[in-house]
Every structure is written in structure tokens, then in C-alpha cells.
Amino acid sequence: MRKFFCISLIILSMSGFTQTINQIKETDIPGINILTTNTFTREDLKIYLGDGTDLYLEYGFNKLFINKYMLVQDTAILEVYMMVTAASAFGIYSMSIPHCIQWNRYGSFFLYQPLPG
């Protein structure tokens, strides 16, 4: 049930064109409850991210939508970061996963060198 719930949220939120976000409504999924809805812009992003704000702004952050949903007893939080370009979105994503186990698994696209010691 949880997997279906999360996949449904992702598909419904990305069903718009280009970078238009279609907010999920309670009528879109029977039984869903919208617990909270927040929007952060460049000016107030520091409220949510704190010290990491400067990096997101440097990579071309525009807007952040955060919604919390509940279906039966499952809850999910959907965070949608609006960036200037696809390249800036990939840039901030790649900066957020440098310690991922899958890093550099399929080739040397990223020349990641672990620190000695």
C-alpha cells in the first residue's frame, strides 16, 4: 500500500508540463488527506534548509513545494524543488549524494577519490 501511495503522489505531482506543478487535491486520490502544504521561495528558503541554503541558491533554486499527505495510516512527504534548468537540478542532486554506495559504479564519469586514512 505504501509503495502505491508514494508512486501515485510522484506521478500526479509531475503530470504537468515543463515546470508547472499540479498540486494534488483530495479529490485526485480517494481517501487521501492533505495534512500540510508549504511553499518556500528564494527569500525564505533559509527557514527550511538552514545552512544549506547558499548551495541551493548557487545552483539555481527557484521554489520549493512541501506537502504532507496521509492515506489510511500511511503518511508521505513530497518535496518538489524547482530549479532554473535541468542541469542545475542534476548539479544539486549530485552534490547531495557524494557518499552514496552506488557512486561511480558504472564508470568513471565522476572522478571521486576517497580521502586517505
N, CA, C and O atoms as a GROMACS GRO file, in nm:
protein
  468
    1MET      N    1   0.082  -0.119   0.000
    1MET     CA    2   0.000   0.000   0.000
    1MET      C    3   0.087   0.126   0.000
    1MET      O    4   0.059   0.221  -0.072
    2ARG      N    5   0.193   0.126   0.081
    2ARG     CA    6   0.280   0.243   0.090
    2ARG      C    7   0.348   0.271  -0.044
    2ARG      O    8   0.359   0.387  -0.085
    3LYS      N    9   0.393   0.165  -0.112
    3LYS     CA   10   0.461   0.184  -0.241
    3LYS      C   11   0.364   0.245  -0.342
    3LYS      O   12   0.402   0.338  -0.415
    4PHE      N   13   0.242   0.196  -0.348
    4PHE     CA   14   0.141   0.251  -0.438
    4PHE      C   15   0.114   0.397  -0.406
    4PHE      O   16   0.101   0.480  -0.496
    5PHE      N   17   0.104   0.427  -0.277
    5PHE     CA   18   0.077   0.563  -0.232
    5PHE      C   19   0.187   0.659  -0.277
    5PHE      O   20   0.157   0.766  -0.330
    6CYS      N   21   0.311   0.622  -0.257
    6CYS     CA   22   0.424   0.708  -0.295
    6CYS      C   23   0.433   0.725  -0.446
    6CYS      O   24   0.456   0.836  -0.495
    7ILE      N   25   0.416   0.617  -0.519
    7ILE     CA   26   0.423   0.625  -0.665
    7ILE      C   27   0.310   0.712  -0.719
    7ILE      O   28   0.331   0.790  -0.812
    8SER      N   29   0.192   0.700  -0.662
    8SER     CA   30   0.079   0.783  -0.705
    8SER      C   31   0.107   0.931  -0.682
    8SER      O   32   0.076   1.014  -0.768
    9LEU      N   33   0.165   0.964  -0.568
    9LEU     CA   34   0.198   1.104  -0.539
    9LEU      C   35   0.298   1.159  -0.640
    9LEU      O   36   0.284   1.271  -0.688
   10ILE      N   37   0.398   1.080  -0.671
   10ILE     CA   38   0.501   1.126  -0.766
   10ILE      C   39   0.442   1.146  -0.904
   10ILE      O   40   0.467   1.249  -0.967
   11ILE      N   41   0.366   1.051  -0.951
   11ILE     CA   42   0.307   1.060  -1.086
   11ILE      C   43   0.211   1.178  -1.095
   11ILE      O   44   0.215   1.254  -1.192
   12LEU      N   45   0.126   1.194  -0.996
   12LEU     CA   46   0.030   1.304  -1.000
   12LEU      C   47   0.097   1.440  -0.991
   12LEU      O   48   0.053   1.535  -1.056
   13SER      N   49   0.203   1.450  -0.913
   13SER     CA   50   0.269   1.581  -0.898
   13SER      C   51   0.346   1.619  -1.023
   13SER      O   52   0.366   1.738  -1.049
   14MET      N   53   0.392   1.522  -1.101
   14MET     CA   54   0.472   1.551  -1.219
   14MET      C   55   0.391   1.543  -1.348
   14MET      O   56   0.449   1.539  -1.457
   15SER      N   57   0.261   1.542  -1.338
   15SER     CA   58   0.180   1.527  -1.458
   15SER      C   59   0.162   1.658  -1.533
   15SER      O   60   0.095   1.661  -1.636
   16GLY      N   61   0.221   1.765  -1.485
   16GLY     CA   62   0.213   1.894  -1.554
   16GLY      C   63   0.315   1.903  -1.666
   16GLY      O   64   0.393   1.810  -1.688
   17PHE      N   65   0.313   2.014  -1.735
   17PHE     CA   66   0.406   2.037  -1.845
   17PHE      C   67   0.519   2.126  -1.797
   17PHE      O   68   0.497   2.214  -1.713
   18THR      N   69   0.637   2.105  -1.847
   18THR     CA   70   0.760   2.176  -1.812
   18THR      C   71   0.774   2.185  -1.662
   18THR      O   72   0.782   2.082  -1.595
   19GLN      N   73   0.776   2.307  -1.606
   19GLN     CA   74   0.795   2.319  -1.463
   19GLN      C   75   0.671   2.372  -1.394
   19GLN      O   76   0.681   2.444  -1.294
   20THR      N   77   0.557   2.337  -1.444
   20THR     CA   78   0.433   2.372  -1.378
   20THR      C   79   0.397   2.257  -1.284
   20THR      O   80   0.394   2.141  -1.324
   21ILE      N   81   0.370   2.290  -1.159
   21ILE     CA   82   0.337   2.187  -1.062
   21ILE      C   83   0.186   2.183  -1.042
   21ILE      O   84   0.123   2.285  -1.010
   22ASN      N   85   0.129   2.067  -1.060
   22ASN     CA   86  -0.013   2.046  -1.032
   22ASN      C   87  -0.025   1.994  -0.890
   22ASN      O   88   0.012   1.880  -0.862
   23GLN      N   89  -0.076   2.076  -0.800
   23GLN     CA   90  -0.092   2.034  -0.663
   23GLN      C   91  -0.194   1.919  -0.656
   23GLN      O   92  -0.298   1.923  -0.722
   24ILE      N   93  -0.162   1.819  -0.577
   24ILE     CA   94  -0.253   1.706  -0.559
   24ILE      C   95  -0.368   1.751  -0.471
   24ILE      O   96  -0.347   1.809  -0.364
   25LYS      N   97  -0.489   1.724  -0.516
   25LYS     CA   98  -0.609   1.761  -0.441
   25LYS      C   99  -0.668   1.635  -0.377
   25LYS      O  100  -0.639   1.523  -0.419
   26GLU      N  101  -0.749   1.655  -0.276
   26GLU     CA  102  -0.809   1.542  -0.207
   26GLU      C  103  -0.904   1.463  -0.298
   26GLU      O  104  -0.935   1.348  -0.269
   27THR      N  105  -0.950   1.524  -0.406
   27THR     CA  106  -1.037   1.454  -0.500
   27THR      C  107  -0.959   1.368  -0.598
   27THR      O  108  -1.018   1.284  -0.666
   28ASP      N  109  -0.825   1.387  -0.608
   28ASP     CA  110  -0.742   1.310  -0.700
   28ASP      C  111  -0.725   1.165  -0.658
   28ASP      O  112  -0.724   1.075  -0.742
   29ILE      N  113  -0.712   1.141  -0.529
   29ILE     CA  114  -0.694   1.006  -0.475
   29ILE      C  115  -0.799   0.988  -0.366
   29ILE      O  116  -0.794   1.057  -0.264
   30PRO      N  117  -0.893   0.896  -0.384
   30PRO     CA  118  -0.997   0.877  -0.282
   30PRO      C  119  -0.936   0.838  -0.147
   30PRO      O  120  -0.853   0.747  -0.139
   31GLY      N  121  -0.978   0.909  -0.043
   31GLY     CA  122  -0.932   0.879   0.091
   31GLY      C  123  -0.807   0.951   0.135
   31GLY      O  124  -0.765   0.936   0.250
   32ILE      N  125  -0.745   1.029   0.047
   32ILE     CA  126  -0.621   1.099   0.085
   32ILE      C  127  -0.655   1.226   0.164
   32ILE      O  128  -0.754   1.294   0.136
   33ASN      N  129  -0.572   1.255   0.261
   33ASN     CA  130  -0.586   1.378   0.338
   33ASN      C  131  -0.459   1.460   0.321
   33ASN      O  132  -0.348   1.406   0.332
   34ILE      N  133  -0.474   1.587   0.295
   34ILE     CA  134  -0.360   1.677   0.285
   34ILE      C  135  -0.340   1.737   0.424
   34ILE      O  136  -0.422   1.815   0.472
   35LEU      N  137  -0.228   1.699   0.488
   35LEU     CA  138  -0.202   1.744   0.624
   35LEU      C  139  -0.141   1.884   0.627
   35LEU      O  140  -0.186   1.970   0.702
   36THR      N  141  -0.037   1.908   0.546
   36THR     CA  142   0.025   2.041   0.540
   36THR      C  143   0.067   2.072   0.398
   36THR      O  144   0.096   1.982   0.319
   37THR      N  145   0.070   2.199   0.366
   37THR     CA  146   0.117   2.248   0.237
   37THR      C  147   0.203   2.370   0.263
   37THR      O  148   0.156   2.468   0.322
   38ASN      N  149   0.328   2.366   0.220
   38ASN     CA  150   0.419   2.479   0.238
   38ASN      C  151   0.487   2.511   0.105
   38ASN      O  152   0.512   2.422   0.024
   39THR      N  153   0.516   2.638   0.085
   39THR     CA  154   0.589   2.684  -0.031
   39THR      C  155   0.700   2.778   0.017
   39THR      O  156   0.677   2.868   0.098
   40PHE      N  157   0.821   2.755  -0.034
   40PHE     CA  158   0.935   2.839   0.001
   40PHE      C  159   0.994   2.898  -0.127
   40PHE      O  160   1.010   2.827  -0.227
   41THR      N  161   1.026   3.025  -0.124
   41THR     CA  162   1.089   3.092  -0.237
   41THR      C  163   1.236   3.118  -0.204
   41THR      O  164   1.284   3.077  -0.098
   42ARG      N  165   1.307   3.183  -0.293
   42ARG     CA  166   1.449   3.214  -0.270
   42ARG      C  167   1.469   3.294  -0.142
   42ARG      O  168   1.569   3.275  -0.072
   43GLU      N  169   1.375   3.383  -0.112
   43GLU     CA  170   1.389   3.472   0.002
   43GLU      C  171   1.372   3.401   0.136
   43GLU      O  172   1.437   3.438   0.234
   44ASP      N  173   1.286   3.300   0.142
   44ASP     CA  174   1.259   3.235   0.271
   44ASP      C  175   1.304   3.089   0.278
   44ASP      O  176   1.261   3.016   0.368
   45LEU      N  177   1.388   3.046   0.186
   45LEU     CA  178   1.436   2.908   0.185
   45LEU      C  179   1.517   2.875   0.310
   45LEU      O  180   1.519   2.761   0.355
   46LYS      N  181   1.584   2.974   0.367
   46LYS     CA  182   1.668   2.952   0.485
   46LYS      C  183   1.586   2.902   0.604
   46LYS      O  184   1.639   2.833   0.691
   47ILE      N  185   1.458   2.934   0.608
   47ILE     CA  186   1.371   2.886   0.714
   47ILE      C  187   1.366   2.734   0.714
   47ILE      O  188   1.365   2.671   0.819
   48TYR      N  189   1.364   2.674   0.594
   48TYR     CA  190   1.352   2.528   0.583
   48TYR      C  191   1.488   2.458   0.579
   48TYR      O  192   1.507   2.358   0.647
   49LEU      N  193   1.582   2.510   0.502
   49LEU     CA  194   1.710   2.442   0.482
   49LEU      C  195   1.820   2.483   0.579
   49LEU      O  196   1.912   2.405   0.602
   50GLY      N  197   1.812   2.601   0.635
   50GLY     CA  198   1.916   2.646   0.726
   50GLY      C  199   2.046   2.676   0.653
   50GLY      O  200   2.047   2.754   0.557
   51ASP      N  201   2.156   2.614   0.698
   51ASP     CA  202   2.288   2.646   0.644
   51ASP      C  203   2.309   2.599   0.499
   51ASP      O  204   2.399   2.650   0.432
   52GLY      N  205   2.231   2.506   0.450
   52GLY     CA  206   2.248   2.456   0.313
   52GLY      C  207   2.188   2.545   0.207
   52GLY      O  208   2.197   2.515   0.088
   53THR      N  209   2.127   2.654   0.248
   53THR     CA  210   2.056   2.742   0.154
   53THR      C  211   2.146   2.799   0.046
   53THR      O  212   2.108   2.802  -0.071
   54ASP      N  213   2.265   2.844   0.083
   54ASP     CA  214   2.354   2.909  -0.014
   54ASP      C  215   2.388   2.818  -0.131
   54ASP      O  216   2.395   2.864  -0.245
   55LEU      N  217   2.409   2.690  -0.104
   55LEU     CA  218   2.442   2.596  -0.211
   55LEU      C  219   2.325   2.582  -0.309
   55LEU      O  220   2.346   2.579  -0.430
   56TYR      N  221   2.203   2.572  -0.257
   56TYR     CA  222   2.086   2.560  -0.343
   56TYR      C  223   2.068   2.687  -0.427
   56TYR      O  224   2.034   2.678  -0.545
   57LEU      N  225   2.089   2.802  -0.368
   57LEU     CA  226   2.077   2.927  -0.443
   57LEU      C  227   2.183   2.938  -0.551
   57LEU      O  228   2.157   2.987  -0.660
   58GLU      N  229   2.303   2.891  -0.520
   58GLU     CA  230   2.412   2.893  -0.617
   58GLU      C  231   2.382   2.805  -0.738
   58GLU      O  232   2.422   2.837  -0.850
   59TYR      N  233   2.312   2.694  -0.715
   59TYR     CA  234   2.278   2.603  -0.825
   59TYR      C  235   2.151   2.641  -0.899
   59TYR      O  236   2.109   2.569  -0.990
   60GLY      N  237   2.089   2.752  -0.864
   60GLY     CA  238   1.974   2.800  -0.942
   60GLY      C  239   1.839   2.762  -0.886
   60GLY      O  240   1.747   2.731  -0.962
   61PHE      N  241   1.824   2.764  -0.756
   61PHE     CA  242   1.696   2.733  -0.692
   61PHE      C  243   1.593   2.841  -0.723
   61PHE      O  244   1.626   2.959  -0.724
   62ASN      N  245   1.469   2.800  -0.749
   62ASN     CA  246   1.359   2.894  -0.770
   62ASN      C  247   1.254   2.884  -0.661
   62ASN      O  248   1.221   2.984  -0.597
   63LYS      N  249   1.200   2.763  -0.639
   63LYS     CA  250   1.089   2.747  -0.546
   63LYS      C  251   1.086   2.604  -0.493
   63LYS      O  252   1.131   2.511  -0.561
   64LEU      N  253   1.034   2.587  -0.372
   64LEU     CA  254   1.021   2.456  -0.309
   64LEU      C  255   0.878   2.438  -0.261
   64LEU      O  256   0.823   2.524  -0.192
   65PHE      N  257   0.818   2.325  -0.299
   65PHE     CA  258   0.685   2.288  -0.252
   65PHE      C  259   0.700   2.167  -0.160
   65PHE      O  260   0.762   2.068  -0.198
   66ILE      N  261   0.644   2.175  -0.041
   66ILE     CA  262   0.646   2.062   0.051
   66ILE      C  263   0.503   2.034   0.096
   66ILE      O  264   0.436   2.119   0.152
   67ASN      N  265   0.459   1.912   0.068
   67ASN     CA  266   0.324   1.871   0.108
   67ASN      C  267   0.332   1.742   0.186
   67ASN      O  268   0.410   1.652   0.153
   68LYS      N  269   0.252   1.732   0.290
   68LYS     CA  270   0.245   1.610   0.370
   68LYS      C  271   0.106   1.551   0.350
   68LYS      O  272   0.005   1.619   0.365
   69TYR      N  273   0.104   1.422   0.315
   69TYR     CA  274  -0.021   1.353   0.285
   69TYR      C  275  -0.040   1.234   0.378
   69TYR      O  276   0.056   1.179   0.432
   70MET      N  277  -0.166   1.195   0.394
   70MET     CA  278  -0.198   1.076   0.472
   70MET      C  279  -0.307   0.998   0.398
   70MET      O  280  -0.408   1.054   0.355
   71LEU      N  281  -0.284   0.868   0.386
   71LEU     CA  282  -0.381   0.778   0.326
   71LEU      C  283  -0.392   0.658   0.418
   71LEU      O  284  -0.295   0.584   0.436
   72VAL      N  285  -0.508   0.639   0.476
   72VAL     CA  286  -0.533   0.538   0.579
   72VAL      C  287  -0.436   0.565   0.694
   72VAL      O  288  -0.454   0.664   0.766
   73GLN      N  289  -0.333   0.481   0.715
   73GLN     CA  290  -0.237   0.508   0.821
   73GLN      C  291  -0.098   0.540   0.768
   73GLN      O  292  -0.004   0.557   0.846
   74ASP      N  293  -0.082   0.549   0.637
   74ASP     CA  294   0.047   0.582   0.577
   74ASP      C  295   0.057   0.733   0.555
   74ASP      O  296  -0.037   0.798   0.510
   75THR      N  297   0.174   0.787   0.588
   75THR     CA  298   0.200   0.928   0.560
   75THR      C  299   0.319   0.939   0.466
   75THR      O  300   0.409   0.855   0.466
   76ALA      N  301   0.317   1.043   0.386
   76ALA     CA  302   0.427   1.068   0.293
   76ALA      C  303   0.448   1.218   0.282
   76ALA      O  304   0.353   1.296   0.288
   77ILE      N  305   0.573   1.257   0.266
   77ILE     CA  306   0.607   1.397   0.245
   77ILE      C  307   0.664   1.409   0.104
   77ILE      O  308   0.760   1.340   0.068
   78LEU      N  309   0.606   1.495   0.026
   78LEU     CA  310   0.650   1.518  -0.112
   78LEU      C  311   0.720   1.654  -0.117
   78LEU      O  312   0.660   1.757  -0.088
   79GLU      N  313   0.849   1.653  -0.154
   79GLU     CA  314   0.926   1.775  -0.170
   79GLU      C  315   0.959   1.792  -0.318
   79GLU      O  316   1.020   1.704  -0.379
   80VAL      N  317   0.919   1.904  -0.374
   80VAL     CA  318   0.946   1.933  -0.515
   80VAL      C  319   1.029   2.060  -0.521
   80VAL      O  320   0.982   2.169  -0.487
   81TYR      N  321   1.154   2.045  -0.566
   81TYR     CA  322   1.245   2.158  -0.581
   81TYR      C  323   1.239   2.207  -0.725
   81TYR      O  324   1.264   2.129  -0.817
   82MET      N  325   1.208   2.333  -0.743
   82MET     CA  326   1.205   2.394  -0.876
   82MET      C  327   1.340   2.462  -0.898
   82MET      O  328   1.379   2.551  -0.822
   83MET      N  329   1.411   2.419  -1.002
   83MET     CA  330   1.542   2.474  -1.033
   83MET      C  331   1.535   2.548  -1.167
   83MET      O  332   1.438   2.533  -1.241
   84VAL      N  333   1.637   2.627  -1.198
   84VAL     CA  334   1.640   2.707  -1.320
   84VAL      C  335   1.644   2.619  -1.444
   84VAL      O  336   1.569   2.641  -1.539
   85THR      N  337   1.732   2.518  -1.444
   85THR     CA  338   1.746   2.428  -1.559
   85THR      C  339   1.759   2.285  -1.509
   85THR      O  340   1.777   2.259  -1.390
   86ALA      N  341   1.750   2.193  -1.602
   86ALA     CA  342   1.772   2.052  -1.568
   86ALA      C  343   1.916   2.029  -1.522
   86ALA      O  344   1.941   1.948  -1.433
   87ALA      N  345   2.008   2.101  -1.581
   87ALA     CA  346   2.149   2.087  -1.541
   87ALA      C  347   2.171   2.134  -1.398
   87ALA      O  348   2.248   2.072  -1.324
   88SER      N  349   2.104   2.240  -1.358
   88SER     CA  350   2.119   2.286  -1.220
   88SER      C  351   2.054   2.189  -1.123
   88SER      O  352   2.103   2.170  -1.012
   89ALA      N  353   1.944   2.126  -1.164
   89ALA     CA  354   1.880   2.025  -1.080
   89ALA      C  355   1.972   1.904  -1.063
   89ALA      O  356   1.985   1.851  -0.953
   90PHE      N  357   2.034   1.860  -1.172
   90PHE     CA  358   2.128   1.749  -1.162
   90PHE      C  359   2.249   1.788  -1.077
   90PHE      O  360   2.300   1.705  -1.001
   91GLY      N  361   2.294   1.911  -1.089
   91GLY     CA  362   2.408   1.957  -1.011
   91GLY      C  363   2.384   1.949  -0.862
   91GLY      O  364   2.468   1.899  -0.788
   92ILE      N  365   2.270   1.998  -0.816
   92ILE     CA  366   2.241   1.995  -0.672
   92ILE      C  367   2.214   1.852  -0.627
   92ILE      O  368   2.248   1.816  -0.514
   93TYR      N  369   2.154   1.771  -0.714
   93TYR     CA  370   2.132   1.630  -0.679
   93TYR      C  371   2.266   1.559  -0.662
   93TYR      O  372   2.285   1.484  -0.566
   94SER      N  373   2.357   1.581  -0.755
   94SER     CA  374   2.486   1.512  -0.747
   94SER      C  375   2.567   1.559  -0.627
   94SER      O  376   2.647   1.482  -0.575
   95MET      N  377   2.548   1.682  -0.583
   95MET     CA  378   2.616   1.730  -0.463
   95MET      C  379   2.557   1.669  -0.336
   95MET      O  380   2.625   1.661  -0.234
   96SER      N  381   2.431   1.625  -0.343
   96SER     CA  382   2.366   1.574  -0.223
   96SER      C  383   2.394   1.426  -0.198
   96SER      O  384   2.357   1.375  -0.092
   97ILE      N  385   2.458   1.356  -0.293
   97ILE     CA  386   2.481   1.212  -0.275
   97ILE      C  387   2.627   1.170  -0.288
   97ILE      O  388   2.652   1.063  -0.344
   98PRO      N  389   2.724   1.248  -0.241
   98PRO     CA  390   2.864   1.208  -0.263
   98PRO      C  391   2.907   1.083  -0.187
   98PRO      O  392   3.007   1.021  -0.223
   99HIS      N  393   2.834   1.046  -0.085
   99HIS     CA  394   2.872   0.928  -0.008
   99HIS      C  395   2.782   0.809  -0.038
   99HIS      O  396   2.776   0.713   0.040
  100CYS      N  397   2.713   0.814  -0.148
  100CYS     CA  398   2.623   0.706  -0.187
  100CYS      C  399   2.705   0.583  -0.227
  100CYS      O  400   2.809   0.596  -0.290
  101ILE      N  401   2.658   0.466  -0.191
  101ILE     CA  402   2.727   0.341  -0.223
  101ILE      C  403   2.735   0.320  -0.374
  101ILE      O  404   2.832   0.263  -0.424
  102GLN      N  405   2.634   0.366  -0.446
  102GLN     CA  406   2.629   0.347  -0.591
  102GLN      C  407   2.718   0.445  -0.667
  102GLN      O  408   2.730   0.433  -0.789
  103TRP      N  409   2.780   0.539  -0.600
  103TRP     CA  410   2.861   0.643  -0.664
  103TRP      C  411   2.969   0.579  -0.751
  103TRP      O  412   3.044   0.493  -0.703
  104ASN      N  413   2.978   0.618  -0.873
  104ASN     CA  414   3.083   0.575  -0.966
  104ASN      C  415   3.078   0.424  -0.993
  104ASN      O  416   3.181   0.364  -1.022
  105ARG      N  417   2.963   0.366  -0.984
  105ARG     CA  418   2.950   0.221  -1.002
  105ARG      C  419   2.962   0.179  -1.148
  105ARG      O  420   3.020   0.074  -1.178
  106TYR      N  421   2.909   0.259  -1.238
  106TYR     CA  422   2.903   0.218  -1.378
  106TYR      C  423   3.006   0.286  -1.466
  106TYR      O  424   2.994   0.281  -1.589
  107GLY      N  425   3.104   0.348  -1.409
  107GLY     CA  426   3.207   0.411  -1.489
  107GLY      C  427   3.273   0.523  -1.413
  107GLY      O  428   3.243   0.548  -1.296
  108SER      N  429   3.361   0.591  -1.481
  108SER     CA  430   3.436   0.697  -1.414
  108SER      C  431   3.387   0.835  -1.458
  108SER      O  432   3.467   0.926  -1.478
  109PHE      N  433   3.256   0.849  -1.472
  109PHE     CA  434   3.200   0.978  -1.509
  109PHE      C  435   3.236   1.081  -1.402
  109PHE      O  436   3.275   1.194  -1.434
  110PHE      N  437   3.223   1.042  -1.276
  110PHE     CA  438   3.266   1.127  -1.165
  110PHE      C  439   3.398   1.072  -1.114
  110PHE      O  440   3.407   0.954  -1.079
  111LEU      N  441   3.496   1.153  -1.110
  111LEU     CA  442   3.627   1.109  -1.063
  111LEU      C  443   3.636   1.130  -0.913
  111LEU      O  444   3.702   1.222  -0.866
  112TYR      N  445   3.570   1.044  -0.840
  112TYR     CA  446   3.564   1.054  -0.694
  112TYR      C  447   3.683   0.981  -0.635
  112TYR      O  448   3.701   0.862  -0.657
  113GLN      N  449   3.762   1.052  -0.560
  113GLN     CA  450   3.878   0.993  -0.496
  113GLN      C  451   3.858   0.999  -0.344
  113GLN      O  452   3.852   1.109  -0.289
  114PRO      N  453   3.847   0.886  -0.276
  114PRO     CA  454   3.832   0.889  -0.132
  114PRO      C  455   3.958   0.945  -0.065
  114PRO      O  456   4.070   0.927  -0.113
  115LEU      N  457   3.936   1.012   0.046
  115LEU     CA  458   4.049   1.068   0.120
  115LEU      C  459   4.128   0.957   0.187
  115LEU      O  460   4.069   0.860   0.235
  116PRO      N  461   4.262   0.969   0.191
  116PRO     CA  462   4.341   0.864   0.257
  116PRO      C  463   4.316   0.862   0.407
  116PRO      O  464   4.287   0.964   0.468
  117GLY      N  465   4.329   0.742   0.464
  117GLY     CA  466   4.319   0.732   0.610
  117GLY      C  467   4.194   0.670   0.649
  117GLY      O  468   4.169   0.654   0.769
   0.00000   0.00000   0.00000
